[in-house]
Amino acid sequence: MENILVVGVNTRAVACSLKRLGYAVYSADYFGTVDLRSCADRVESILDQKPGISCGRFSENFNPNLLREIALEMVGDVDGVISLAGSSPSWFPSRKIIGNMEVDGVEDKFALFQRLNKYFNVSPTYLPSDNAEVWEIISNAPEKKFILKPRSGAGGYGVRILQGHGSGVTGLPEEVNLSQWLLQEFIEGENVSASVLSTPDEAHTILTTKQIIGDCTLGQKEPFGYCGNLVPYPRGLVNEGDKVSHGELALTNLDQKISQMATKVVDHLSLVGSNGVDFINQNGELYVIEVNPRVQGTWECAELSLNLNMAQAHLEACQGQLPEVPPPQKFAVKMVVHALERSLVGDLHFPGVYDLPHPGVIIEEGEPMVTVLSTGPTPEAIMTSAQKKVDQLYRAVSPDI
């Protein structure tokens, strides 16, 4: 295998990992960032970034059919395809897919609930036929909160909390096709996740994560919108006398519980390669919320914390060989920085900043602008370092009026 096509909304991280391994990399993506082009031999993007022109709104402009079209133009030139968020492996010949081929029963969140309900802690989930049924479900459990979420999709976009009251439900859109949405009991707690490598025969959790969700200081307008990760799930540095290599990070009981449950979930779903499992931690009780049957947003943090190439690990797992993965050596954080206002961006090529927009473009308020990465010995140190970079970025852009 020499040529690999990476397809998804954002392909830069995976493309760069493959390029470091010596592959010829083809990319079909949405954003077409500046730094992607240094990692891919051929780049086709939906968004054509030009100085003085707005990049628009992702929710309005992204069309998976367009992504499919530009990807299919290249598929005949490659040996393998890695399908990321925003794409479907069903678009391509199964013999070329590097990862899971059948993902519909996982990406459909109600189908996933049905597959996991008998075996794992999951939030009660419903498919109401109309607004009256939504009201009936909520009114029968006045002590609980509920969320309305898209039946498919990623990144926490579109999720909203519904509140029941004497005359009905607030937060429910007037015009919504409920066949594409589901109603779910809202479990309050900490957003955590796990990255799992798996072959057809075995699975192993390589990293646990604390997720950054709905952070308005990062310009995120969506209350459940993905903003990044802190890895590994906070734990302590190992002491000299402990029976592990010095420099490794000590596991906590909760961390071990997350790892074990994530491995069981991935094994239960018969997934291969690199996959992610999202949980809510409610006072030590874990609830499976979603499963990502593909490469996750923690990709770069995993590489930095574990000191390995995740593309190589994913390829080996898909070929039936579970690689030896070292334990975490340091903490890493990823922050997805969104525009605080409609902004004109200049050259944002600062250390630790990635997914760079073309200089001179306009980023709309609330839209993703760049990604910040930071590593260090403690969560406090890297969060401080990353926040300084975020502040520097916001100072470097100007409002476009």
DRENDO-1510 file (C-alpha; in Angstrom, 1 decimal, always signed):
<recs>
REC; n; res; u; v; w
REC; 1; MET; +0.0; +0.0; +0.0 .
REC; 2; GLU; +1.5; +3.3; -1.1 .
REC; 3; ASN; -1.3; +5.8; -1.8 .
REC; 4; ILE; -4.0; +6.5; +0.8 .
REC; 5; LEU; -7.1; +8.8; +0.6 .
REC; 6; VAL; -8.4; +10.5; +3.7 .
REC; 7; VAL; -12.0; +11.8; +3.5 .
REC; 8; GLY; -13.9; +13.9; +6.0 .
REC; 9; VAL; -14.7; +17.3; +7.3 .
REC; 10; ASN; -11.1; +17.9; +8.6 .
REC; 11; THR; -8.4; +15.6; +7.4 .
REC; 12; ARG; -5.2; +17.5; +8.3 .
REC; 13; ALA; -4.2; +15.5; +11.4 .
REC; 14; VAL; -4.5; +12.1; +9.8 .
REC; 15; ALA; -3.0; +13.2; +6.6 .
REC; 16; CYS; +0.1; +14.5; +8.4 .
REC; 17; SER; +0.5; +11.2; +10.3 .
REC; 18; LEU; +0.4; +9.3; +7.1 .
REC; 19; LYS; +2.8; +11.6; +5.4 .
REC; 20; ARG; +5.3; +11.1; +8.3 .
REC; 21; LEU; +5.1; +7.3; +7.5 .
REC; 22; GLY; +6.0; +8.0; +3.9 .
REC; 23; TYR; +2.7; +7.5; +2.2 .
REC; 24; ALA; +1.4; +9.4; -0.8 .
REC; 25; VAL; -1.6; +11.2; +0.8 .
REC; 26; TYR; -4.8; +12.2; -1.0 .
REC; 27; SER; -7.3; +14.4; +0.8 .
REC; 28; ALA; -11.0; +15.2; +0.3 .
REC; 29; ASP; -12.1; +17.6; +3.0 .
REC; 30; TYR; -14.3; +20.6; +3.8 .
REC; 31; PHE; -12.1; +23.3; +5.1 .
REC; 32; GLY; -8.9; +23.1; +2.9 .
REC; 33; THR; -6.6; +24.7; +5.5 .
REC; 34; VAL; -3.2; +26.0; +4.7 .
REC; 35; ASP; -1.3; +23.5; +6.7 .
REC; 36; LEU; -3.1; +20.5; +5.2 .
REC; 37; ARG; -1.4; +21.2; +1.9 .
REC; 38; SER; +2.1; +20.5; +3.4 .
REC; 39; CYS; +0.9; +17.0; +4.4 .
REC; 40; ALA; -1.1; +15.9; +1.3 .
REC; 41; ASP; +0.1; +15.3; -2.2 .
REC; 42; ARG; -3.4; +16.1; -3.6 .
REC; 43; VAL; -6.0; +18.2; -1.9 .
REC; 44; GLU; -9.6; +18.7; -3.0 .
REC; 45; SER; -11.8; +20.8; -0.7 .
REC; 46; ILE; -15.4; +22.0; -0.6 .
REC; 47; LEU; -14.5; +25.4; +0.8 .
REC; 48; ASP; -12.5; +27.7; -1.5 .
REC; 49; GLN; -10.9; +30.1; +0.9 .
REC; 50; LYS; -10.1; +33.5; -0.6 .
REC; 51; PRO; -8.9; +36.8; +0.9 .
REC; 52; GLY; -11.8; +39.2; +1.7 .
REC; 53; ILE; -14.4; +36.4; +1.3 .
REC; 54; SER; -16.4; +34.9; +4.2 .
REC; 55; CYS; -15.9; +31.2; +4.9 .
REC; 56; GLY; -19.6; +31.1; +5.6 .
REC; 57; ARG; -21.3; +28.8; +8.1 .
REC; 58; PHE; -20.4; +25.1; +8.2 .
REC; 59; SER; -24.0; +24.0; +9.1 .
REC; 60; GLU; -25.3; +25.8; +6.0 .
REC; 61; ASN; -22.6; +25.0; +3.5 .
REC; 62; PHE; -21.4; +21.5; +4.3 .
REC; 63; ASN; -22.9; +18.9; +1.9 .
REC; 64; PRO; -21.8; +15.3; +2.2 .
REC; 65; ASN; -22.7; +14.7; -1.4 .
REC; 66; LEU; -20.1; +17.3; -2.5 .
REC; 67; LEU; -17.5; +15.6; -0.3 .
REC; 68; ARG; -18.4; +12.3; -1.9 .
REC; 69; GLU; -18.1; +13.7; -5.4 .
REC; 70; ILE; -14.6; +15.0; -4.9 .
REC; 71; ALA; -13.5; +11.9; -3.1 .
REC; 72; LEU; -14.7; +9.6; -5.8 .
REC; 73; GLU; -12.6; +11.5; -8.3 .
REC; 74; MET; -9.5; +10.3; -6.5 .
REC; 75; VAL; -10.5; +6.8; -5.2 .
REC; 76; GLY; -9.3; +5.1; -8.4 .
REC; 77; ASP; -5.7; +6.4; -7.8 .
REC; 78; VAL; -5.3; +5.1; -4.2 .
REC; 79; ASP; -4.8; +1.7; -2.5 .
REC; 80; GLY; -6.8; +2.5; +0.6 .
REC; 81; VAL; -9.3; +4.9; +2.1 .
REC; 82; ILE; -9.7; +6.2; +5.6 .
REC; 83; SER; -13.2; +7.6; +6.3 .
REC; 84; LEU; -13.4; +10.3; +8.9 .
REC; 85; ALA; -16.4; +12.3; +10.4 .
REC; 86; GLY; -18.6; +13.7; +7.6 .
REC; 87; SER; -18.0; +10.8; +5.2 .
REC; 88; SER; -19.3; +7.3; +4.9 .
REC; 89; PRO; -17.2; +4.2; +4.1 .
REC; 90; SER; -20.2; +2.9; +2.1 .
REC; 91; TRP; -19.2; +5.5; -0.6 .
REC; 92; PHE; -16.1; +3.4; -1.5 .
REC; 93; PRO; -15.2; -0.1; -2.6 .
REC; 94; SER; -15.1; -2.2; +0.6 .
REC; 95; ARG; -11.7; -3.7; -0.3 .
REC; 96; LYS; -10.2; -0.2; +0.0 .
REC; 97; ILE; -11.6; +0.8; +3.4 .
REC; 98; ILE; -9.1; +0.9; +6.2 .
REC; 99; GLY; -11.3; +0.7; +9.2 .
REC; 100; ASN; -15.0; -0.2; +9.8 .
REC; 101; MET; -17.1; -0.8; +6.7 .
REC; 102; GLU; -20.5; -1.2; +8.5 .
REC; 103; VAL; -21.1; +1.9; +10.6 .
REC; 104; ASP; -24.8; +2.6; +10.2 .
REC; 105; GLY; -25.8; +0.6; +13.3 .
REC; 106; VAL; -23.4; +2.7; +15.4 .
REC; 107; GLU; -23.7; +6.2; +13.9 .
REC; 108; ASP; -27.5; +5.9; +14.1 .
REC; 109; LYS; -27.8; +6.8; +17.8 .
REC; 110; PHE; -31.1; +5.1; +18.3 .
REC; 111; ALA; -29.8; +1.9; +16.7 .
REC; 112; LEU; -26.8; +2.2; +19.0 .
REC; 113; PHE; -29.0; +2.5; +22.0 .
REC; 114; GLN; -30.9; -0.6; +21.0 .
REC; 115; ARG; -27.6; -2.6; +20.6 .
REC; 116; LEU; -26.2; -1.4; +24.0 .
REC; 117; ASN; -29.3; -1.1; +26.1 .
REC; 118; LYS; -29.2; -4.6; +27.6 .
REC; 119; TYR; -25.5; -4.7; +28.3 .
REC; 120; PHE; -24.3; -1.3; +29.4 .
REC; 121; ASN; -25.5; +1.8; +31.3 .
REC; 122; VAL; -27.1; +4.0; +28.6 .
REC; 123; SER; -29.4; +7.0; +28.9 .
REC; 124; PRO; -33.1; +6.1; +28.2 .
REC; 125; THR; -33.7; +7.1; +24.6 .
REC; 126; TYR; -37.0; +7.5; +22.6 .
REC; 127; LEU; -38.1; +8.1; +19.0 .
REC; 128; PRO; -41.2; +10.2; +19.5 .
REC; 129; SER; -43.5; +10.4; +16.5 .
REC; 130; ASP; -44.8; +14.0; +17.1 .
REC; 131; ASN; -44.6; +16.9; +19.5 .
REC; 132; ALA; -47.5; +15.5; +21.5 .
REC; 133; GLU; -45.5; +12.3; +22.2 .
REC; 134; VAL; -42.5; +14.4; +23.2 .
REC; 135; TRP; -44.7; +16.3; +25.7 .
REC; 136; GLU; -46.2; +13.0; +27.0 .
REC; 137; ILE; -42.7; +11.5; +27.7 .
REC; 138; ILE; -41.4; +14.6; +29.4 .
REC; 139; SER; -44.6; +15.2; +31.5 .
REC; 140; ASN; -44.5; +11.7; +32.8 .
REC; 141; ALA; -41.0; +12.3; +34.3 .
REC; 142; PRO; -41.2; +15.9; +35.7 .
REC; 143; GLU; -38.1; +15.3; +37.9 .
REC; 144; LYS; -35.9; +14.6; +34.8 .
REC; 145; LYS; -34.3; +16.7; +32.1 .
REC; 146; PHE; -34.4; +15.7; +28.5 .
REC; 147; ILE; -32.4; +16.6; +25.4 .
REC; 148; LEU; -33.3; +16.6; +21.7 .
REC; 149; LYS; -30.4; +15.5; +19.6 .
REC; 150; PRO; -29.9; +14.6; +15.9 .
REC; 151; ARG; -30.3; +10.9; +15.2 .
REC; 152; SER; -27.0; +11.0; +13.4 .
REC; 153; GLY; -24.1; +13.5; +13.3 .
REC; 154; ALA; -21.1; +14.4; +15.4 .
REC; 155; GLY; -19.6; +17.2; +17.4 .
REC; 156; GLY; -22.6; +17.8; +19.6 .
REC; 157; TYR; -24.1; +20.2; +17.1 .
REC; 158; GLY; -27.9; +20.8; +17.3 .
REC; 159; VAL; -28.4; +19.2; +20.7 .
REC; 160; ARG; -30.8; +21.2; +22.9 .
REC; 161; ILE; -32.2; +20.8; +26.4 .
REC; 162; LEU; -36.0; +20.6; +26.6 .
REC; 163; GLN; -38.0; +21.8; +29.6 .
REC; 164; GLY; -41.5; +20.6; +30.4 .
REC; 165; HIS; -44.0; +23.0; +32.0 .
REC; 166; GLY; -47.7; +23.2; +32.6 .
REC; 167; SER; -48.7; +23.9; +29.1 .
REC; 168; GLY; -46.1; +22.2; +27.0 .
REC; 169; VAL; -42.4; +22.0; +26.2 .
REC; 170; THR; -39.9; +24.8; +25.7 .
REC; 171; GLY; -36.9; +24.4; +23.5 .
REC; 172; LEU; -38.7; +22.3; +20.9 .
REC; 173; PRO; -38.4; +23.8; +17.4 .
REC; 174; GLU; -41.7; +24.5; +15.8 .
REC; 175; GLU; -40.7; +22.9; +12.5 .
REC; 176; VAL; -38.6; +19.8; +13.0 .
REC; 177; ASN; -38.8; +16.4; +11.3 .
REC; 178; LEU; -38.8; +14.2; +14.4 .
REC; 179; SER; -37.8; +11.1; +12.3 .
REC; 180; GLN; -34.3; +12.6; +12.2 .
REC; 181; TRP; -34.2; +13.4; +15.9 .
REC; 182; LEU; -34.3; +11.4; +19.2 .
REC; 183; LEU; -35.3; +12.3; +22.7 .
REC; 184; GLN; -33.0; +11.3; +25.5 .
REC; 185; GLU; -32.9; +11.6; +29.3 .
REC; 186; PHE; -30.2; +14.2; +30.1 .
REC; 187; ILE; -27.5; +12.7; +32.4 .
REC; 188; GLU; -25.6; +15.4; +34.3 .
REC; 189; GLY; -22.0; +14.8; +34.9 .
REC; 190; GLU; -18.5; +15.0; +33.4 .
REC; 191; ASN; -17.9; +14.4; +29.7 .
REC; 192; VAL; -15.2; +11.7; +29.3 .
REC; 193; SER; -14.1; +9.4; +26.5 .
REC; 194; ALA; -11.8; +6.7; +25.6 .
REC; 195; SER; -9.7; +5.8; +22.5 .
REC; 196; VAL; -9.7; +2.1; +21.7 .
REC; 197; LEU; -7.5; +0.2; +19.2 .
REC; 198; SER; -9.1; -3.1; +18.1 .
REC; 199; THR; -8.6; -6.0; +15.8 .
REC; 200; PRO; -11.3; -8.6; +14.9 .
REC; 201; ASP; -10.1; -10.6; +17.9 .
REC; 202; GLU; -9.1; -8.2; +20.6 .
REC; 203; ALA; -9.5; -4.6; +21.8 .
REC; 204; HIS; -7.4; -2.4; +24.0 .
REC; 205; THR; -8.0; +1.1; +25.4 .
REC; 206; ILE; -4.9; +3.2; +24.8 .
REC; 207; LEU; -6.1; +6.5; +26.2 .
REC; 208; THR; -8.8; +8.2; +28.3 .
REC; 209; THR; -9.9; +11.7; +27.9 .
REC; 210; LYS; -11.7; +14.6; +29.6 .
REC; 211; GLN; -13.7; +16.4; +26.9 .
REC; 212; ILE; -14.1; +20.1; +26.5 .
REC; 213; ILE; -17.7; +20.8; +25.6 .
REC; 214; GLY; -19.6; +24.0; +25.0 .
REC; 215; ASP; -16.8; +26.3; +26.2 .
REC; 216; CYS; -18.0; +29.9; +25.4 .
REC; 217; THR; -14.5; +31.2; +26.1 .
REC; 218; LEU; -13.4; +29.3; +23.0 .
REC; 219; GLY; -16.2; +31.0; +21.0 .
REC; 220; GLN; -18.4; +27.9; +20.9 .
REC; 221; LYS; -22.1; +28.8; +20.5 .
REC; 222; GLU; -23.5; +25.3; +20.8 .
REC; 223; PRO; -24.0; +24.3; +24.4 .
REC; 224; PHE; -23.0; +20.7; +23.7 .
REC; 225; GLY; -20.5; +21.6; +20.9 .
REC; 226; TYR; -17.1; +19.9; +20.9 .
REC; 227; CYS; -14.2; +22.1; +21.8 .
REC; 228; GLY; -11.3; +19.7; +22.4 .
REC; 229; ASN; -9.8; +17.2; +24.8 .
REC; 230; LEU; -7.5; +16.9; +27.8 .
REC; 231; VAL; -5.5; +13.7; +27.7 .
REC; 232; PRO; -5.0; +11.4; +29.6 .
REC; 233; TYR; -8.0; +11.6; +31.9 .
REC; 234; PRO; -6.4; +13.6; +34.9 .
REC; 235; ARG; -4.1; +11.4; +37.0 .
REC; 236; GLY; -1.0; +11.8; +39.0 .
REC; 237; LEU; +2.7; +11.4; +38.1 .
REC; 238; VAL; +4.2; +8.1; +39.2 .
REC; 239; ASN; +6.6; +8.3; +42.1 .
REC; 240; GLU; +10.2; +6.8; +41.9 .
REC; 241; GLY; +9.3; +3.9; +44.2 .
REC; 242; ASP; +6.3; +2.7; +42.3 .
REC; 243; LYS; +6.4; -0.5; +40.3 .
REC; 244; VAL; +6.1; +1.2; +36.9 .
REC; 245; SER; +8.5; +3.0; +34.7 .
REC; 246; HIS; +9.4; +6.5; +36.0 .
REC; 247; GLY; +7.6; +9.2; +34.0 .
REC; 248; GLU; +4.5; +7.2; +33.4 .
REC; 249; LEU; +1.2; +8.6; +34.7 .
REC; 250; ALA; -0.6; +6.8; +37.5 .
REC; 251; LEU; -4.0; +5.4; +36.7 .
REC; 252; THR; -7.0; +6.2; +38.9 .
REC; 253; ASN; -9.8; +3.8; +39.7 .
REC; 254; LEU; -12.2; +5.8; +37.5 .
REC; 255; ASP; -9.6; +5.8; +34.7 .
REC; 256; GLN; -9.4; +2.0; +34.8 .
REC; 257; LYS; -13.2; +1.7; +34.8 .
REC; 258; ILE; -13.5; +4.0; +31.7 .
REC; 259; SER; -10.8; +1.9; +30.0 .
REC; 260; GLN; -12.4; -1.4; +30.8 .
REC; 261; MET; -15.9; -0.4; +29.8 .
REC; 262; ALA; -14.8; +1.2; +26.5 .
REC; 263; THR; -12.9; -2.0; +25.5 .
REC; 264; LYS; -16.1; -4.0; +26.2 .
REC; 265; VAL; -18.2; -1.6; +24.2 .
REC; 266; VAL; -15.9; -1.8; +21.1 .
REC; 267; ASP; -15.6; -5.5; +21.4 .
REC; 268; HIS; -19.4; -5.9; +21.7 .
REC; 269; LEU; -19.8; -3.8; +18.5 .
REC; 270; SER; -17.1; -5.7; +16.6 .
REC; 271; LEU; -15.2; -2.6; +15.6 .
REC; 272; VAL; -11.7; -2.5; +14.2 .
REC; 273; GLY; -8.9; +0.1; +14.1 .
REC; 274; SER; -9.1; +3.3; +16.1 .
REC; 275; ASN; -12.5; +4.0; +17.7 .
REC; 276; GLY; -13.9; +6.2; +20.4 .
REC; 277; VAL; -16.4; +5.8; +23.2 .
REC; 278; ASP; -18.0; +8.8; +24.9 .
REC; 279; PHE; -19.3; +8.6; +28.4 .
REC; 280; ILE; -20.9; +10.7; +31.1 .
REC; 281; ASN; -19.3; +10.2; +34.5 .
REC; 282; GLN; -22.0; +10.8; +37.1 .
REC; 283; ASN; -20.3; +10.5; +40.5 .
REC; 284; GLY; -18.3; +7.5; +39.4 .
REC; 285; GLU; -21.2; +5.9; +37.5 .
REC; 286; LEU; -20.5; +5.7; +33.7 .
REC; 287; TYR; -23.1; +6.0; +31.0 .
REC; 288; VAL; -22.3; +5.3; +27.4 .
REC; 289; ILE; -23.5; +8.3; +25.3 .
REC; 290; GLU; -22.0; +7.8; +21.9 .
REC; 291; VAL; -19.6; +5.6; +20.0 .
REC; 292; ASN; -17.4; +6.9; +17.1 .
REC; 293; PRO; -16.7; +4.0; +14.8 .
REC; 294; ARG; -13.7; +5.9; +13.2 .
REC; 295; VAL; -10.8; +8.1; +14.0 .
REC; 296; GLN; -11.5; +10.6; +16.8 .
REC; 297; GLY; -10.7; +14.2; +17.5 .
REC; 298; THR; -8.1; +13.0; +20.1 .
REC; 299; TRP; -5.8; +11.8; +17.4 .
REC; 300; GLU; -3.1; +14.4; +17.9 .
REC; 301; CYS; -3.3; +14.5; +21.6 .
REC; 302; ALA; -2.8; +10.7; +21.6 .
REC; 303; GLU; +0.3; +11.1; +19.5 .
REC; 304; LEU; +1.7; +13.7; +21.8 .
REC; 305; SER; +0.9; +12.0; +25.0 .
REC; 306; LEU; +1.8; +8.4; +24.0 .
REC; 307; ASN; +4.7; +9.4; +21.7 .
REC; 308; LEU; +3.5; +7.2; +18.7 .
REC; 309; ASN; +2.2; +7.6; +15.2 .
REC; 310; MET; -1.6; +7.0; +15.4 .
REC; 311; ALA; -1.8; +6.3; +11.7 .
REC; 312; GLN; +0.6; +3.4; +12.0 .
REC; 313; ALA; -1.3; +2.0; +15.1 .
REC; 314; HIS; -4.6; +2.3; +13.2 .
REC; 315; LEU; -3.2; +0.6; +10.1 .
REC; 316; GLU; -1.7; -2.3; +12.1 .
REC; 317; ALA; -5.0; -2.8; +14.0 .
REC; 318; CYS; -7.0; -2.9; +10.8 .
REC; 319; GLN; -4.5; -5.5; +9.5 .
REC; 320; GLY; -5.2; -7.7; +12.5 .
REC; 321; GLN; -2.2; -6.9; +14.6 .
REC; 322; LEU; -2.8; -5.0; +17.9 .
REC; 323; PRO; +0.3; -2.8; +18.3 .
REC; 324; GLU; +2.1; -2.4; +21.6 .
REC; 325; VAL; +1.2; +1.1; +22.8 .
REC; 326; PRO; +3.2; +2.8; +25.6 .
REC; 327; PRO; +1.4; +4.3; +28.5 .
REC; 328; PRO; +0.9; +8.1; +28.6 .
REC; 329; GLN; +4.1; +10.0; +29.3 .
REC; 330; LYS; +2.7; +13.5; +29.5 .
REC; 331; PHE; -0.5; +15.5; +29.3 .
REC; 332; ALA; -1.8; +17.1; +26.1 .
REC; 333; VAL; -4.7; +19.4; +25.4 .
REC; 334; LYS; -6.5; +20.3; +22.2 .
REC; 335; MET; -8.7; +23.4; +22.0 .
REC; 336; VAL; -10.8; +24.2; +18.9 .
REC; 337; VAL; -10.9; +28.0; +18.8 .
REC; 338; HIS; -14.0; +29.6; +17.3 .
REC; 339; ALA; -14.4; +33.2; +16.3 .
REC; 340; LEU; -15.8; +35.4; +19.0 .
REC; 341; GLU; -17.2; +37.8; +16.4 .
REC; 342; ARG; -17.2; +38.1; +12.6 .
REC; 343; SER; -13.4; +38.3; +12.1 .
REC; 344; LEU; -10.8; +39.1; +9.5 .
REC; 345; VAL; -7.8; +36.9; +10.0 .
REC; 346; GLY; -4.2; +37.5; +9.2 .
REC; 347; ASP; -1.3; +35.1; +9.4 .
REC; 348; LEU; -2.0; +32.9; +12.4 .
REC; 349; HIS; +1.0; +30.7; +12.0 .
REC; 350; PHE; +2.0; +30.6; +15.7 .
REC; 351; PRO; +3.7; +27.7; +17.5 .
REC; 352; GLY; +1.2; +25.1; +18.6 .
REC; 353; VAL; -1.5; +26.4; +16.2 .
REC; 354; TYR; -3.0; +24.3; +13.5 .
REC; 355; ASP; -5.8; +24.1; +10.9 .
REC; 356; LEU; -4.7; +27.5; +9.7 .
REC; 357; PRO; -7.2; +29.5; +7.6 .
REC; 358; HIS; -5.9; +31.3; +4.5 .
REC; 359; PRO; -4.7; +34.8; +5.5 .
REC; 360; GLY; -7.3; +37.5; +4.7 .
REC; 361; VAL; -10.4; +35.3; +4.9 .
REC; 362; ILE; -13.4; +36.2; +7.1 .
REC; 363; ILE; -14.5; +33.8; +9.8 .
REC; 364; GLU; -18.1; +34.2; +10.9 .
REC; 365; GLU; -18.9; +34.4; +14.6 .
REC; 366; GLY; -19.0; +31.0; +16.3 .
REC; 367; GLU; -17.3; +29.2; +13.4 .
REC; 368; PRO; -14.1; +27.2; +14.0 .
REC; 369; MET; -11.0; +29.3; +13.4 .
REC; 370; VAL; -7.9; +27.2; +14.4 .
REC; 371; THR; -6.8; +24.3; +16.6 .
REC; 372; VAL; -4.4; +24.9; +19.6 .
REC; 373; LEU; -2.3; +22.0; +21.0 .
REC; 374; SER; -0.1; +22.1; +24.1 .
REC; 375; THR; +1.8; +19.4; +26.1 .
REC; 376; GLY; +3.4; +19.3; +29.6 .
REC; 377; PRO; +3.8; +17.5; +32.9 .
REC; 378; THR; +0.6; +18.6; +34.5 .
REC; 379; PRO; -3.0; +19.5; +33.4 .
REC; 380; GLU; -2.6; +22.9; +35.0 .
REC; 381; ALA; +0.5; +23.8; +33.1 .
REC; 382; ILE; -0.8; +22.8; +29.7 .
REC; 383; MET; -4.2; +24.5; +30.2 .
REC; 384; THR; -2.4; +27.7; +31.1 .
REC; 385; SER; -0.1; +27.4; +28.1 .
REC; 386; ALA; -3.0; +26.7; +25.7 .
REC; 387; GLN; -5.1; +29.5; +27.1 .
REC; 388; LYS; -2.2; +32.0; +26.5 .
REC; 389; LYS; -2.1; +30.8; +22.8 .
REC; 390; VAL; -5.9; +31.3; +22.6 .
REC; 391; ASP; -5.6; +34.8; +23.9 .
REC; 392; GLN; -2.8; +35.5; +21.5 .
REC; 393; LEU; -4.9; +34.3; +18.6 .
REC; 394; TYR; -7.9; +36.5; +19.5 .
REC; 395; ARG; -5.6; +39.5; +19.7 .
REC; 396; ALA; -4.3; +38.7; +16.2 .
REC; 397; VAL; -7.6; +38.9; +14.5 .
REC; 398; SER; -9.7; +42.0; +13.9 .
REC; 399; PRO; -13.5; +42.5; +13.7 .
REC; 400; ASP; -14.9; +42.6; +10.2 .
REC; 401; ILE; -17.7; +45.2; +10.2 .
</recs>
